[in-house]
Amino acid sequence: MGDRVIDFGCLIHGNYYSWDYVDILHDSIQRNISSPIRLHVWTEKDRQVPGHISKHSLEDIGLAGPKKAWWYKTQLFNPELYAGPIIYLDLDVVIAGNLDWMRKLSMQNFWAAKDFKCLWKPNRHAINSSVMAFDTRNYEHVWKKFRDNQNRITHMYHGDQNYIDEEIVDSKRWLPEEKIVSYRWQVLHGGMDFKTRAYPRKDEVDVELGPDVSIVVFHGDPKPHQISNKLSEYWQTDK
């Protein structure tokens, strides 16, 4: 089983993230899984990509910037670009633990992390699209509907994850909450008290990872290159 190549993917558009983020993601995944991996990157047609990474050229949808480029994620669901199973990760994640559990995910389902707002809204059942696992051939309608109704959808939904969440219902499954955590809300200073919105252990804890944590998600600010605590030790290339 360890010899089976596992396909991972990421997306980079514009200059909000440097290419270092792609290199670090690739090396971080490979360090933490016992199977060989193939990293796929969805990016602009004219961007040069190293040969060890599989490139998929994005269709220009006329959107750019950190709060617009996320709509390019809808093209992950276009099997004309890539047809098959993929474990997708946003660039602003830090791999902090073993990923072998991801090899066992059934790609008959659509897997996603829970929206971290569920930490203080337990009845909220929406996805966070920073980490997803699925077979692109099963969800082509997500891309086609967006392509045909882009203006309406981008005005109707706050972002890609709200749209994806509504379009995929029956096959949706949650990735383990103990494996994927929020940097700002669960790791920084040992975690936030959601009633007071303060860090009760701020003076005694820099960052704290639970024993089962595999992926730390940096939604919003800061970004991984901006931190200097011990979590930054995980965010490195093998070069």
C-alpha positions as CSV (number, residue, x, y, z in Angstrom):
1,M,0.0,0.0,0.0
2,G,2.9,2.3,0.7
3,D,4.0,2.2,-2.9
4,R,0.7,3.7,-4.2
5,V,1.2,7.3,-5.4
6,I,-1.1,9.7,-3.7
7,D,-2.3,12.8,-5.6
8,F,-2.2,16.1,-3.7
9,G,-3.2,19.4,-5.1
10,C,-2.9,23.2,-4.5
11,L,-3.7,26.4,-6.3
12,I,-1.7,29.5,-6.8
13,H,-3.0,32.6,-8.6
14,G,-1.5,36.0,-8.8
15,N,1.3,37.2,-6.5
16,Y,-0.3,37.0,-3.1
17,Y,1.7,33.9,-2.3
18,S,5.3,33.3,-3.5
19,W,6.3,30.0,-5.1
20,D,8.1,29.1,-1.9
21,Y,4.7,28.2,-0.5
22,V,4.3,25.5,-3.2
23,D,7.8,24.1,-2.6
24,I,7.3,24.0,1.1
25,L,3.9,22.3,0.8
26,H,5.3,19.6,-1.5
27,D,8.2,18.8,0.8
28,S,6.1,19.0,3.9
29,I,3.6,16.5,2.5
30,Q,6.3,14.1,1.4
31,R,8.0,14.2,4.8
32,N,4.8,13.2,6.6
33,I,3.4,10.4,4.5
34,S,4.8,6.9,3.8
35,S,3.6,6.8,0.2
36,P,5.2,8.6,-2.8
37,I,3.2,11.7,-3.8
38,R,2.4,13.6,-6.9
39,L,1.7,17.3,-6.4
40,H,-0.7,19.0,-8.8
41,V,-0.8,22.7,-9.1
42,W,-3.7,24.7,-10.6
43,T,-2.2,28.0,-11.9
44,E,-2.1,30.6,-14.7
45,K,-1.3,29.3,-18.1
46,D,1.9,31.3,-18.5
47,R,3.4,30.4,-15.1
48,Q,6.5,28.2,-15.3
49,V,6.2,25.1,-13.1
50,P,9.0,22.7,-12.2
51,G,8.9,19.3,-13.9
52,H,8.3,17.3,-10.7
53,I,4.9,19.1,-10.3
54,S,1.9,18.5,-12.5
55,K,0.5,21.7,-13.9
56,H,-3.1,22.4,-14.7
57,S,-3.8,25.7,-16.5
58,L,-6.6,27.8,-15.0
59,E,-9.2,29.4,-17.3
60,D,-9.1,33.2,-16.7
61,I,-12.4,34.1,-15.0
62,G,-11.5,37.8,-14.7
63,L,-11.0,37.8,-10.9
64,A,-7.9,38.5,-8.9
65,G,-6.7,39.3,-5.4
66,P,-6.8,37.4,-2.1
67,K,-10.5,37.8,-1.7
68,K,-11.4,37.0,-5.3
69,A,-8.9,34.5,-6.4
70,W,-10.5,31.8,-4.2
71,W,-13.2,31.5,-6.8
72,Y,-10.6,29.8,-9.0
73,K,-11.0,26.8,-6.7
74,T,-14.2,25.9,-8.6
75,Q,-11.9,24.8,-11.4
76,L,-10.7,21.9,-9.2
77,F,-14.0,20.4,-10.1
78,N,-13.3,20.5,-13.9
79,P,-12.3,17.0,-14.9
80,E,-11.1,18.4,-18.3
81,L,-8.1,19.8,-16.3
82,Y,-7.6,16.8,-14.1
83,A,-9.8,13.7,-13.8
84,G,-9.3,11.6,-10.7
85,P,-8.9,11.6,-6.9
86,I,-7.2,14.5,-5.3
87,I,-6.4,15.7,-1.8
88,Y,-6.5,19.4,-2.0
89,L,-4.7,21.8,0.5
90,D,-4.6,25.5,0.6
91,L,-1.1,27.0,0.4
92,D,-1.4,28.7,3.8
93,V,-1.4,25.4,5.8
94,V,1.4,23.9,7.9
95,I,1.8,20.2,7.9
96,A,2.6,19.4,11.6
97,G,2.0,15.6,11.8
98,N,1.6,12.3,10.0
99,L,-0.8,12.2,7.0
100,D,-1.0,8.5,6.5
101,W,-4.7,8.5,7.6
102,M,-5.5,10.5,4.5
103,R,-4.5,7.4,2.3
104,K,-7.6,5.6,3.8
105,L,-10.2,8.1,2.7
106,S,-12.8,6.7,0.3
107,M,-12.9,8.9,-2.7
108,Q,-16.5,7.8,-3.3
109,N,-17.3,10.6,-0.8
110,F,-16.5,14.3,-0.7
111,W,-14.3,15.1,2.4
112,A,-13.7,18.5,3.8
113,A,-12.6,20.2,7.0
114,K,-15.4,21.8,9.1
115,D,-15.7,25.6,9.0
116,F,-13.9,26.7,12.1
117,K,-16.8,28.9,13.2
118,C,-18.3,25.6,14.4
119,L,-16.0,26.0,17.4
120,W,-18.4,28.5,18.9
121,K,-21.4,27.7,16.8
122,P,-21.8,23.9,17.4
123,N,-24.9,23.7,15.2
124,R,-23.0,25.1,12.2
125,H,-22.3,22.4,9.6
126,A,-20.4,24.1,6.7
127,I,-17.1,23.3,5.1
128,N,-13.8,25.0,5.2
129,S,-12.3,24.5,1.7
130,S,-8.7,24.7,2.9
131,V,-8.6,20.9,3.0
132,M,-10.7,18.8,0.7
133,A,-10.5,15.2,-0.7
134,F,-12.6,14.0,-3.6
135,D,-12.7,12.6,-7.1
136,T,-13.1,15.4,-9.6
137,R,-15.1,13.2,-12.0
138,N,-18.0,13.1,-9.5
139,Y,-18.5,16.8,-9.1
140,E,-18.2,18.4,-12.5
141,H,-21.5,20.2,-11.9
142,V,-19.8,22.4,-9.3
143,W,-17.6,23.9,-12.0
144,K,-20.2,23.9,-14.8
145,K,-22.8,25.7,-12.7
146,F,-20.2,28.3,-11.6
147,R,-18.9,28.8,-15.2
148,D,-22.5,29.4,-16.5
149,N,-23.6,31.6,-13.6
150,Q,-20.4,33.3,-12.4
151,N,-21.7,36.8,-11.8
152,R,-24.8,35.6,-10.0
153,I,-22.9,33.1,-7.8
154,T,-20.1,35.5,-6.8
155,H,-22.7,38.0,-5.7
156,M,-24.8,35.4,-3.9
157,Y,-22.1,33.7,-1.9
158,H,-19.4,35.2,0.3
159,G,-16.8,32.8,-1.1
160,D,-16.1,29.5,-2.8
161,Q,-16.6,27.4,0.3
162,N,-20.1,28.6,0.8
163,Y,-21.0,27.8,-2.8
164,I,-19.2,24.4,-2.7
165,D,-20.9,23.5,0.6
166,E,-24.4,24.1,-0.9
167,E,-23.7,22.2,-4.1
168,I,-22.4,19.0,-2.4
169,V,-24.7,17.5,0.1
170,D,-25.4,13.8,0.1
171,S,-21.8,12.6,-0.3
172,K,-20.2,15.1,2.1
173,R,-18.2,13.8,5.0
174,W,-16.1,15.6,7.7
175,L,-12.4,15.2,8.0
176,P,-11.4,14.4,11.6
177,E,-11.6,17.6,13.7
178,E,-8.6,16.5,15.9
179,K,-6.4,16.3,12.7
180,I,-7.1,19.7,11.2
181,V,-7.1,22.8,13.4
182,S,-7.1,26.6,13.2
183,Y,-3.9,28.4,14.0
184,R,-5.5,31.6,15.4
185,W,-8.3,29.9,17.3
186,Q,-6.8,26.6,18.5
187,V,-3.0,26.7,18.4
188,L,-1.9,30.2,19.1
189,H,-1.4,30.7,22.9
190,G,-3.0,27.3,23.5
191,G,-6.3,28.4,22.0
192,M,-9.0,31.0,22.3
193,D,-11.8,31.2,24.9
194,F,-14.7,31.8,22.5
195,K,-16.9,33.3,25.2
196,T,-14.5,36.1,25.9
197,R,-12.6,36.0,22.6
198,A,-9.4,36.2,24.6
199,Y,-6.4,33.9,25.1
200,P,-6.5,32.8,28.8
201,R,-3.0,31.2,28.6
202,K,-1.4,33.9,26.5
203,D,1.4,34.6,29.1
204,E,2.3,30.9,29.5
205,V,1.9,29.3,26.1
206,D,3.3,30.4,22.7
207,V,1.7,27.7,20.5
208,E,0.3,24.3,21.4
209,L,-0.5,21.4,19.2
210,G,-2.7,18.5,20.2
211,P,-1.1,15.0,19.9
212,D,-3.2,14.1,16.9
213,V,-2.8,17.3,14.8
214,S,-1.7,16.8,11.2
215,I,-2.6,20.1,9.5
216,V,-2.7,23.7,10.9
217,V,-4.8,26.1,8.8
218,F,-3.8,29.8,8.6
219,H,-7.2,31.2,7.5
220,G,-6.8,35.0,7.5
221,D,-3.7,36.6,9.0
222,P,-0.9,36.0,9.9
223,K,0.4,33.7,7.2
224,P,3.0,31.0,7.8
225,H,6.0,33.1,6.6
226,Q,5.1,35.8,9.1
227,I,5.4,33.7,12.3
228,S,8.6,33.1,14.3
229,N,7.4,30.6,17.0
230,K,8.2,26.9,17.1
231,L,5.4,26.1,14.6
232,S,7.6,27.7,11.9
233,E,10.0,24.7,12.3
234,Y,7.4,22.6,10.4
235,W,7.2,25.1,7.5
236,Q,10.4,24.3,5.7
237,T,11.6,22.8,2.5
238,D,14.0,19.9,2.3
239,K,16.6,21.9,0.3
